[in-house]
Amino acid sequence: MGKPEPIAVRLITEPQQLLALDADTVLLRLPANSGHGHEDGQQCIACAVRTDVRALLFDLLEGARQGLRPAFRKVVVDASAVGDKSKVVAALTGKLPAHALRDHTVARVFYLAG
């Protein structure tokens, strides 16, 4: 099995930046919180999992590899609801330490475009 093709990730930080998506593009929305009773800006374990962009990208990749979802060549990450967007950028640019094999896989396959 050869090296996978690089997949571009575009980060949207304001809702009005979102444009129409083509068939090769997946939209990934990061929530501010999962709406289960705490203030925005506070994070519980459930919210942390839902906003871990590397875990979500890895899940997209594995779903496509296993044939559970269509293949894609680009990802748009809508982080407009996330309070601290710098953490999303840090995760996408390798500035956060890798915690698992999935983080290394994401770093090898995905790149922040633009």
N, CA, C and O atoms as a MOPAC input file, in Angstrom:
PM7 MOZYME 1SCF
protein

 N      0.83700 1    -1.16500 1     0.00000 1
 C      0.00000 1     0.00000 1     0.00000 1
 C      0.88900 1     1.23700 1     0.00000 1
 O      1.77000 1     1.35800 1     0.85100 1
 N      0.67200 1     2.17400 1    -0.95400 1
 C      1.49000 1     3.37000 1    -1.08800 1
 C      1.07200 1     4.45800 1    -0.11600 1
 O      0.12200 1     4.32800 1     0.65500 1
 N      1.82200 1     5.51900 1    -0.19600 1
 C      1.55200 1     6.67800 1     0.63700 1
 C      0.23600 1     7.32000 1     0.19300 1
 O      0.02800 1     7.51700 1    -1.00400 1
 N     -0.66500 1     7.65300 1     1.13900 1
 C     -1.93200 1     8.27200 1     0.74800 1
 C     -1.71700 1     9.67800 1     0.18800 1
 O     -0.76700 1    10.36700 1     0.55900 1
 N     -2.60200 1    10.08700 1    -0.70000 1
 C     -2.55600 1    11.43600 1    -1.26200 1
 C     -2.83900 1    12.45300 1    -0.15800 1
 O     -3.69800 1    12.21600 1     0.69100 1
 N     -2.13200 1    13.57400 1    -0.15900 1
 C     -2.40900 1    14.61400 1     0.83600 1
 C     -3.82300 1    15.16800 1     0.67100 1
 O     -4.32800 1    15.30100 1    -0.44300 1
 N     -4.43900 1    15.48400 1     1.78600 1
 C     -5.80600 1    16.01300 1     1.79900 1
 C     -5.76900 1    17.41200 1     2.39600 1
 O     -5.30600 1    17.60900 1     3.52000 1
 N     -6.26300 1    18.38500 1     1.62800 1
 C     -6.28200 1    19.77700 1     2.06300 1
 C     -7.40100 1    20.00400 1     3.07600 1
 O     -8.51500 1    19.50200 1     2.92200 1
 N     -7.07700 1    20.77000 1     4.11100 1
 C     -8.05900 1    21.15900 1     5.11700 1
 C     -8.15800 1    22.68000 1     5.10200 1
 O     -7.15500 1    23.37400 1     5.27000 1
 N     -9.35200 1    23.18900 1     4.90300 1
 C     -9.57600 1    24.63000 1     4.94900 1
 C    -10.32500 1    24.92300 1     6.23700 1
 O    -11.32600 1    24.27500 1     6.54100 1
 N     -9.84400 1    25.89500 1     6.99000 1
 C    -10.43400 1    26.26600 1     8.27400 1
 C    -11.31600 1    27.49300 1     8.09000 1
 O    -10.87000 1    28.51800 1     7.57500 1
 N    -12.56200 1    27.38100 1     8.51200 1
 C    -13.52400 1    28.47900 1     8.47200 1
 C    -13.71200 1    28.96500 1     9.90300 1
 O    -14.05500 1    28.18200 1    10.78900 1
 N    -13.48800 1    30.25400 1    10.12800 1
 C    -13.61700 1    30.79100 1    11.48700 1
 C    -14.82400 1    31.70500 1    11.65400 1
 O    -15.18200 1    32.05800 1    12.77800 1
 N    -15.44800 1    32.08600 1    10.56000 1
 C    -16.65500 1    32.91600 1    10.59200 1
 C    -17.71400 1    32.25200 1     9.71800 1
 O    -17.40000 1    31.78000 1     8.62500 1
 N    -18.97800 1    32.20800 1    10.18400 1
 C    -20.01700 1    31.50200 1     9.41500 1
 C    -20.17400 1    32.00800 1     7.97600 1
 O    -20.47500 1    31.21400 1     7.08400 1
 N    -19.98000 1    33.29600 1     7.73000 1
 C    -20.16100 1    33.83300 1     6.38300 1
 C    -19.05300 1    33.39700 1     5.42800 1
 O    -19.17100 1    33.63300 1     4.22500 1
 N    -17.98500 1    32.77300 1     5.91400 1
 C    -16.90200 1    32.29200 1     5.04900 1
 C    -17.24800 1    30.97800 1     4.36200 1
 O    -16.57900 1    30.59100 1     3.40300 1
 N    -18.27200 1    30.29100 1     4.83000 1
 C    -18.61800 1    28.97700 1     4.29300 1
 C    -19.22800 1    29.11800 1     2.90000 1
 O    -20.20200 1    29.84600 1     2.70800 1
 N    -18.64900 1    28.42200 1     1.94500 1
 C    -19.11300 1    28.44500 1     0.56600 1
 C    -19.69500 1    27.09100 1     0.20000 1
 O    -19.62600 1    26.14300 1     0.98200 1
 N    -20.26400 1    27.00800 1    -0.98800 1
 C    -20.78800 1    25.73600 1    -1.47700 1
 C    -19.64600 1    24.72300 1    -1.57000 1
 O    -18.51900 1    25.07500 1    -1.91900 1
 N    -19.94700 1    23.48400 1    -1.25900 1
 C    -18.94400 1    22.41500 1    -1.27700 1
 C    -19.12600 1    21.56300 1    -2.52500 1
 O    -20.24800 1    21.35400 1    -2.98600 1
 N    -18.01100 1    21.06900 1    -3.07100 1
 C    -18.11600 1    20.16000 1    -4.20500 1
 C    -18.20100 1    18.71700 1    -3.70600 1
 O    -18.14700 1    18.45700 1    -2.50400 1
 N    -18.33300 1    17.79500 1    -4.64400 1
 C    -18.54000 1    16.38600 1    -4.28600 1
 C    -17.33400 1    15.75200 1    -3.60300 1
 O    -17.48400 1    14.74900 1    -2.90600 1
 N    -16.14500 1    16.31700 1    -3.78700 1
 C    -14.92500 1    15.76100 1    -3.18500 1
 C    -14.61500 1    16.34800 1    -1.81400 1
 O    -13.57100 1    16.04600 1    -1.23700 1
 N    -15.51100 1    17.18700 1    -1.28300 1
 C    -15.24600 1    17.90800 1    -0.04500 1
 C    -16.19700 1    17.47600 1     1.06000 1
 O    -17.39800 1    17.31700 1     0.84400 1
 N    -15.62800 1    17.28800 1     2.25800 1
 C    -16.40100 1    16.92400 1     3.44000 1
 C    -16.43700 1    18.14600 1     4.35400 1
 O    -15.42800 1    18.83000 1     4.52200 1
 N    -17.59800 1    18.41700 1     4.94400 1
 C    -17.73700 1    19.48700 1     5.92800 1
 C    -17.68900 1    18.88000 1     7.32100 1
 O    -18.40600 1    17.92400 1     7.61800 1
 N    -16.84900 1    19.43700 1     8.16000 1
 C    -16.70200 1    18.99600 1     9.54200 1
 C    -16.98100 1    20.20600 1    10.42700 1
 O    -16.23000 1    21.18000 1    10.39800 1
 N    -18.05500 1    20.15200 1    11.21300 1
 C    -18.41100 1    21.27300 1    12.08900 1
 C    -17.98000 1    20.97500 1    13.51700 1
 O    -18.29700 1    19.92300 1    14.07300 1
 N    -17.25800 1    21.91300 1    14.09300 1
 C    -16.84200 1    21.78300 1    15.49200 1
 C    -17.81100 1    22.59200 1    16.34900 1
 O    -17.96500 1    23.79500 1    16.14000 1
 N    -18.45700 1    21.94700 1    17.30300 1
 C    -19.41500 1    22.67300 1    18.14400 1
 C    -18.72000 1    23.46600 1    19.24700 1
 O    -17.60200 1    23.14700 1    19.65200 1
 N    -19.40800 1    24.51000 1    19.72600 1
 C    -18.90100 1    25.25600 1    20.88000 1
 C    -18.97200 1    24.35900 1    22.10700 1
 O    -18.01000 1    24.27800 1    22.87100 1
 N    -20.07100 1    23.70400 1    22.29700 1
 C    -20.23100 1    22.64300 1    23.29900 1
 C    -21.38800 1    21.77500 1    22.84400 1
 O    -22.08800 1    22.12600 1    21.89400 1
 N    -21.59300 1    20.68900 1    23.47900 1
 C    -22.62000 1    19.76300 1    23.00800 1
 C    -23.99300 1    20.06700 1    23.59000 1
 O    -24.91200 1    19.25900 1    23.45900 1
 N    -24.14300 1    21.21700 1    24.22900 1
 C    -25.46100 1    21.64300 1    24.67200 1
 C    -26.05600 1    20.80800 1    25.78300 1
 O    -27.27200 1    20.62900 1    25.84300 1
 N    -25.22100 1    20.29900 1    26.65700 1
 C    -25.78800 1    19.48500 1    27.73200 1
 C    -25.57700 1    20.11400 1    29.10100 1
 O    -25.29400 1    19.41900 1    30.07600 1
 N    -25.71500 1    21.41900 1    29.16600 1
 C    -25.84100 1    22.05300 1    30.46700 1
 C    -24.67600 1    22.83300 1    31.01000 1
 O    -24.67200 1    23.14100 1    32.20200 1
 N    -23.68900 1    23.17100 1    30.21400 1
 C    -22.64700 1    24.02500 1    30.75100 1
 C    -22.42200 1    25.21100 1    29.83100 1
 O    -22.83900 1    25.20200 1    28.67300 1
 N    -21.76900 1    26.21800 1    30.35100 1
 C    -21.51000 1    27.45500 1    29.61300 1
 C    -20.52100 1    27.20200 1    28.47900 1
 O    -19.67000 1    26.31700 1    28.56400 1
 N    -20.65000 1    27.99800 1    27.41200 1
 C    -19.62700 1    27.97000 1    26.36700 1
 C    -18.29300 1    28.34000 1    26.98800 1
 O    -18.22900 1    29.16500 1    27.89900 1
 N    -17.23700 1    27.72800 1    26.49500 1
 C    -15.91700 1    27.99900 1    27.04800 1
 C    -15.50600 1    26.98200 1    28.09200 1
 O    -14.31200 1    26.76700 1    28.30100 1
 N    -16.46700 1    26.34800 1    28.75500 1
 C    -16.15200 1    25.26900 1    29.68900 1
 C    -16.15700 1    23.97700 1    28.89100 1
 O    -16.99600 1    23.78900 1    28.00900 1
 N    -15.23700 1    23.10200 1    29.19300 1
 C    -15.19600 1    21.84600 1    28.45100 1
 C    -15.28200 1    20.65800 1    29.37800 1
 O    -14.59800 1    20.58000 1    30.39900 1
 N    -16.13300 1    19.74700 1    28.99800 1
 C    -16.19200 1    18.46600 1    29.69200 1
 C    -15.56800 1    17.42100 1    28.76200 1
 O    -15.16600 1    17.75000 1    27.64500 1
 N    -15.48600 1    16.20000 1    29.20100 1
 C    -14.87400 1    15.14400 1    28.38000 1
 C    -15.64600 1    14.93500 1    27.08800 1
 O    -15.03800 1    14.76400 1    26.03100 1
 N    -16.97000 1    14.94300 1    27.15100 1
 C    -17.77400 1    14.73900 1    25.93900 1
 C    -17.52600 1    15.83400 1    24.91400 1
 O    -17.40600 1    15.55100 1    23.72200 1
 N    -17.44900 1    17.08100 1    25.36300 1
 C    -17.20000 1    18.19300 1    24.44200 1
 C    -15.78700 1    18.13700 1    23.88600 1
 O    -15.57600 1    18.42700 1    22.70900 1
 N    -14.82800 1    17.77300 1    24.70300 1
 C    -13.44100 1    17.68500 1    24.24500 1
 C    -13.31800 1    16.67000 1    23.11100 1
 O    -12.58700 1    16.90900 1    22.14900 1
 N    -14.01100 1    15.55900 1    23.21000 1
 C    -13.97900 1    14.54100 1    22.16100 1
 C    -14.61800 1    15.07400 1    20.88800 1
 O    -14.11600 1    14.82000 1    19.79300 1
 N    -15.70700 1    15.80300 1    21.01400 1
 C    -16.41200 1    16.31400 1    19.83900 1
 C    -15.68800 1    17.46600 1    19.17300 1
 O    -16.00000 1    17.79100 1    18.02700 1
 N    -14.73300 1    18.09700 1    19.84100 1
 C    -13.99500 1    19.21000 1    19.24400 1
 C    -12.53300 1    18.85200 1    18.96700 1
 O    -11.75800 1    19.73000 1    18.58900 1
 N    -12.14100 1    17.60900 1    19.13900 1
 C    -10.77900 1    17.17500 1    18.83800 1
 C    -10.68000 1    16.96600 1    17.32800 1
 O    -11.02700 1    15.90100 1    16.81700 1
 N    -10.20700 1    17.98600 1    16.62300 1
 C    -10.20400 1    17.96200 1    15.16900 1
 C     -9.36400 1    16.81500 1    14.61900 1
 O     -9.70300 1    16.25800 1    13.57400 1
 N     -8.27900 1    16.44900 1    15.29200 1
 C     -7.45300 1    15.33900 1    14.79700 1
 C     -8.20100 1    14.01600 1    14.89000 1
 O     -8.11600 1    13.19000 1    13.98200 1
 N     -8.92800 1    13.81200 1    15.97200 1
 C     -9.71700 1    12.57900 1    16.10600 1
 C    -10.82500 1    12.52900 1    15.05800 1
 O    -11.09000 1    11.47300 1    14.48300 1
 N    -11.46600 1    13.65800 1    14.81000 1
 C    -12.54200 1    13.70000 1    13.82800 1
 C    -12.01700 1    13.47800 1    12.40700 1
 O    -12.65700 1    12.78900 1    11.61300 1
 N    -10.86300 1    14.05500 1    12.08400 1
 C    -10.26500 1    13.83100 1    10.76500 1
 C     -9.84700 1    12.37200 1    10.59100 1
 O    -10.03200 1    11.78900 1     9.52300 1
 N     -9.28800 1    11.79100 1    11.64200 1
 C     -8.89500 1    10.38500 1    11.57700 1
 C    -10.12700 1     9.50900 1    11.34700 1
 O    -10.07400 1     8.56900 1    10.55400 1
 N    -11.22900 1     9.80300 1    12.02800 1
 C    -12.46800 1     9.03700 1    11.84400 1
 C    -12.97800 1     9.14900 1    10.40900 1
 O    -13.44500 1     8.16300 1     9.84000 1
 N    -12.89100 1    10.35100 1     9.81800 1
 C    -13.28600 1    10.52900 1     8.41400 1
 C    -12.42500 1     9.66100 1     7.50200 1
 O    -12.93700 1     8.97000 1     6.62100 1
 N    -11.12900 1     9.70300 1     7.72100 1
 C    -10.19400 1     8.93900 1     6.90600 1
 C    -10.44800 1     7.44200 1     7.01700 1
 O    -10.49600 1     6.73900 1     6.00800 1
 N    -10.60800 1     6.96500 1     8.22400 1
 C    -10.85700 1     5.53300 1     8.42400 1
 C    -12.19800 1     5.10900 1     7.83200 1
 O    -12.30100 1     4.02100 1     7.26600 1
 N    -13.20800 1     5.93600 1     7.95000 1
 C    -14.50600 1     5.62700 1     7.34200 1
 C    -14.39200 1     5.46500 1     5.83400 1
 O    -14.99800 1     4.56300 1     5.25400 1
 N    -13.61100 1     6.34400 1     5.19600 1
 C    -13.41800 1     6.23900 1     3.74900 1
 C    -12.59200 1     5.00700 1     3.39500 1
 O    -12.88700 1     4.32200 1     2.41500 1
 N    -11.55900 1     4.72200 1     4.18700 1
 C    -10.71500 1     3.53800 1     3.92100 1
 C    -11.51000 1     2.24600 1     4.03700 1
 O    -11.26000 1     1.28600 1     3.30900 1
 N    -12.46600 1     2.22800 1     4.95400 1
 C    -13.26300 1     1.02000 1     5.17600 1
 C    -14.49900 1     0.96400 1     4.28500 1
 O    -15.28000 1     0.01600 1     4.36700 1
 N    -14.68300 1     1.96700 1     3.43900 1
 C    -15.83300 1     1.98200 1     2.53900 1
 C    -17.13800 1     2.36400 1     3.21600 1
 O    -18.21200 1     2.13800 1     2.65800 1
 N    -17.06200 1     2.93800 1     4.40800 1
 C    -18.26600 1     3.33000 1     5.13800 1
 C    -18.77300 1     4.70900 1     4.73300 1
 O    -19.89700 1     5.09100 1     5.05700 1
 N    -17.93800 1     5.44300 1     4.02800 1
 C    -18.30100 1     6.76800 1     3.53400 1
 C    -17.58800 1     6.97300 1     2.20300 1
 O    -16.58400 1     6.31500 1     1.92800 1
 N    -18.09700 1     7.87600 1     1.38000 1
 C    -17.42100 1     8.12700 1     0.10400 1
 C    -16.01800 1     8.70400 1     0.30900 1
 O    -15.74700 1     9.36300 1     1.31300 1
 N    -15.14400 1     8.45000 1    -0.64400 1
 C    -13.79700 1     9.01500 1    -0.60600 1
 C    -13.89800 1    10.52700 1    -0.75700 1
 O    -14.86800 1    11.03400 1    -1.32000 1
 N    -12.90200 1    11.24300 1    -0.25800 1
 C    -12.89900 1    12.70100 1    -0.33100 1
 C    -11.46400 1    13.16700 1    -0.55400 1
 O    -10.50800 1    12.44700 1    -0.26500 1
 N    -11.33200 1    14.39400 1    -1.07900 1
 C    -10.00400 1    14.95400 1    -1.33800 1
 C     -9.75800 1    16.24600 1    -0.57800 1
 O     -8.62600 1    16.72000 1    -0.49000 1
 N    -10.83600 1    16.81500 1    -0.02400 1
 C    -10.71100 1    18.06400 1     0.72600 1
 C    -11.65200 1    18.01700 1     1.92500 1
 O    -12.66500 1    17.31900 1     1.92300 1
 N    -11.28200 1    18.78400 1     2.94800 1
 C    -12.11800 1    18.90600 1     4.13800 1
 C    -12.23100 1    20.38900 1     4.47600 1
 O    -11.24300 1    21.12300 1     4.44800 1
 N    -13.44800 1    20.81700 1     4.79600 1
 C    -13.67300 1    22.16000 1     5.32100 1
 C    -14.04900 1    21.98500 1     6.77900 1
 O    -15.02700 1    21.30800 1     7.09500 1
 N    -13.26900 1    22.59800 1     7.67700 1
 C    -13.54100 1    22.53400 1     9.10900 1
 C    -14.18500 1    23.85900 1     9.51300 1
 O    -13.54700 1    24.91100 1     9.46600 1
 N    -15.44300 1    23.79400 1     9.90500 1
 C    -16.15300 1    24.98200 1    10.38000 1
 C    -15.92300 1    25.09700 1    11.87800 1
 O    -16.53400 1    24.37700 1    12.66900 1
 N    -15.03900 1    26.00700 1    12.25900 1
 C    -14.71900 1    26.22800 1    13.66800 1
 C    -15.29900 1    27.55100 1    14.15700 1
 O    -14.83000 1    28.10800 1    15.15000 1
 N    -16.32000 1    28.05400 1    13.46000 1
 C    -16.87600 1    29.36000 1    13.80700 1
 C    -17.51700 1    29.37300 1    15.19600 1
 O    -17.61600 1    30.43600 1    15.80900 1
 N    -17.95200 1    28.22700 1    15.70400 1
 C    -18.57900 1    28.17400 1    17.03100 1
 C    -17.57900 1    27.90800 1    18.15400 1
 O    -17.94700 1    27.95400 1    19.32700 1
 N    -16.32700 1    27.63100 1    17.81300 1
 C    -15.31500 1    27.31300 1    18.81000 1
 C    -14.75000 1    28.61400 1    19.38900 1
 O    -14.39000 1    29.52500 1    18.64400 1
 N    -14.67700 1    28.69100 1    20.70300 1
 C    -14.17800 1    29.89000 1    21.35700 1
 C    -12.71800 1    30.16700 1    21.06400 1
 O    -12.37600 1    31.27900 1    20.66000 1
 N    -11.84500 1    29.18700 1    21.25800 1
 C    -10.40100 1    29.37600 1    21.06100 1
 C     -9.96800 1    28.66100 1    19.78500 1
 O     -9.60500 1    27.48600 1    19.81100 1
 N    -10.01200 1    29.37700 1    18.68700 1
 C     -9.67900 1    28.79100 1    17.38900 1
 C     -8.18900 1    28.47600 1    17.25700 1
 O     -7.79800 1    27.68100 1    16.40300 1
 N     -7.36000 1    29.09000 1    18.09500 1
 C     -5.92100 1    28.83900 1    18.01500 1
 C     -5.60100 1    27.37600 1    18.32500 1
 O     -4.62400 1    26.83900 1    17.80400 1
 N     -6.40600 1    26.72500 1    19.16200 1
 C     -6.17800 1    25.30600 1    19.45500 1
 C     -6.44800 1    24.44100 1    18.22700 1
 O     -5.76500 1    23.44200 1    17.99900 1
 N     -7.44500 1    24.82900 1    17.44100 1
 C     -7.74500 1    24.09300 1    16.21000 1
 C     -6.58700 1    24.26300 1    15.22700 1
 O     -6.13700 1    23.29200 1    14.61900 1
 N     -6.10800 1    25.49700 1    15.07300 1
 C     -4.97400 1    25.75800 1    14.18100 1
 C     -3.75000 1    24.98500 1    14.66200 1
 O     -3.04500 1    24.38100 1    13.85500 1
 N     -3.49500 1    24.99800 1    15.95400 1
 C     -2.33700 1    24.28200 1    16.50800 1
 C     -2.43500 1    22.78500 1    16.22000 1
 O     -1.43000 1    22.14800 1    15.90200 1
 N     -3.62700 1    22.22700 1    16.32900 1
 C     -3.81200 1    20.79700 1    16.05600 1
 C     -3.57500 1    20.48600 1    14.58200 1
 O     -3.03400 1    19.43200 1    14.24700 1
 N     -3.97700 1    21.39500 1    13.70700 1
 C     -3.84100 1    21.16600 1    12.26700 1
 C     -2.44500 1    21.45200 1    11.73300 1
 O     -2.10700 1    21.01900 1    10.63200 1
 N     -1.64000 1    22.16400 1    12.48500 1
 C     -0.30100 1    22.51600 1    12.01200 1
 C      0.80400 1    21.78200 1    12.76800 1
 O      1.98200 1    22.07900 1    12.57400 1
 N      0.44400 1    20.83300 1    13.62000 1
 C      1.43700 1    20.04200 1    14.32600 1
 C      2.04000 1    20.73000 1    15.52900 1
 O      3.06600 1    20.28300 1    16.04200 1
 N      1.43200 1    21.80200 1    15.99000 1
 C      1.96500 1    22.53000 1    17.15000 1
 C      1.53200 1    21.90700 1    18.48200 1
 O      2.11700 1    22.20500 1    19.52300 1
 N      0.51300 1    21.04600 1    18.45300 1
 C      0.10200 1    20.31700 1    19.65500 1
 C      0.80800 1    18.97200 1    19.66400 1
 O      0.96400 1    18.36100 1    18.60700 1
 N      1.23800 1    18.49500 1    20.81900 1
 C      1.89000 1    17.18600 1    20.86900 1
 C      0.93800 1    16.07300 1    20.41600 1
 O     -0.25900 1    16.10600 1    20.70000 1
 N      1.48100 1    15.11700 1    19.72600 1
 C      0.70000 1    13.95800 1    19.30200 1
 C      0.48500 1    13.04400 1    20.49800 1
 O      1.41800 1    12.75500 1    21.24800 1
 N     -0.75000 1    12.59100 1    20.66800 1
 C     -1.08400 1    11.73300 1    21.80400 1
 C     -1.31200 1    10.28300 1    21.40500 1
 O     -1.34700 1     9.39500 1    22.25600 1
 N     -1.46500 1    10.05100 1    20.12000 1
 C     -1.76800 1     8.69100 1    19.69200 1
 C     -1.32600 1     8.51800 1    18.24600 1
 O     -1.00100 1     9.49100 1    17.56600 1
 N     -1.31600 1     7.28800 1    17.79000 1
 C     -0.96700 1     6.98100 1    16.41100 1
 C     -1.86300 1     7.74800 1    15.45300 1
 O     -1.41300 1     8.17000 1    14.38700 1
 N     -3.12600 1     7.93400 1    15.82000 1
 C     -4.04700 1     8.65100 1    14.93600 1
 C     -3.55300 1    10.07300 1    14.66600 1
 O     -3.72300 1    10.57700 1    13.55600 1
 N     -2.94800 1    10.72700 1    15.65400 1
 C     -2.44600 1    12.08900 1    15.46600 1
 C     -1.31400 1    12.11500 1    14.44500 1
 O     -1.22100 1    13.04800 1    13.64800 1
 N     -0.45500 1    11.10200 1    14.46300 1
 C      0.62400 1    11.00600 1    13.48700 1
 C      0.06100 1    10.74100 1    12.08900 1
 O      0.55500 1    11.29200 1    11.10500 1
 N     -0.96500 1     9.90400 1    12.00200 1
 C     -1.60700 1     9.62400 1    10.72200 1
 C     -2.21000 1    10.89200 1    10.14700 1
 O     -2.03900 1    11.18000 1     8.96200 1
 N     -2.90900 1    11.64700 1    10.96800 1
 C     -3.52200 1    12.90000 1    10.52600 1
 C     -2.44600 1    13.87200 1    10.05100 1
 O     -2.62200 1    14.53600 1     9.03000 1
 N     -1.34500 1    13.96300 1    10.77400 1
 C     -0.25500 1    14.87300 1    10.39700 1
 C      0.35700 1    14.49200 1     9.04800 1
 O      0.77600 1    15.36700 1     8.29000 1
 N      0.41100 1    13.20000 1     8.74600 1
 C      0.98700 1    12.74600 1     7.48100 1
 C      0.04200 1    12.95300 1     6.30300 1
 O      0.49600 1    13.19400 1     5.18400 1
 N     -1.25700 1    12.86300 1     6.53800 1
 C     -2.22600 1    12.86400 1     5.43400 1
 C     -2.85800 1    14.24100 1     5.19900 1
 O     -3.04100 1    14.64600 1     4.05100 1
 N     -3.18700 1    14.95100 1     6.25900 1
 C     -3.90400 1    16.22200 1     6.12600 1
 C     -2.95300 1    17.40600 1     6.26200 1
 O     -1.97600 1    17.34600 1     7.00900 1
 N     -3.24900 1    18.48500 1     5.53200 1
 C     -2.47700 1    19.71500 1     5.67200 1
 C     -3.43500 1    20.90300 1     5.64800 1
 O     -4.45400 1    20.88300 1     4.95900 1
 N     -3.09300 1    21.92400 1     6.40400 1
 C     -3.89700 1    23.13200 1     6.47100 1
 C     -3.61400 1    23.96100 1     5.22700 1
 O     -2.48000 1    24.38600 1     5.00400 1
 N     -4.62900 1    24.19000 1     4.42900 1
 C     -4.49400 1    24.96300 1     3.19200 1
 C     -4.89300 1    26.40900 1     3.44300 1
 O     -5.81900 1    26.68800 1     4.20500 1
 N     -4.19200 1    27.31300 1     2.80000 1
 C     -4.57500 1    28.72700 1     2.88400 1
 C     -4.01700 1    29.43700 1     4.08100 1
 O     -4.26700 1    30.62800 1     4.26400 1

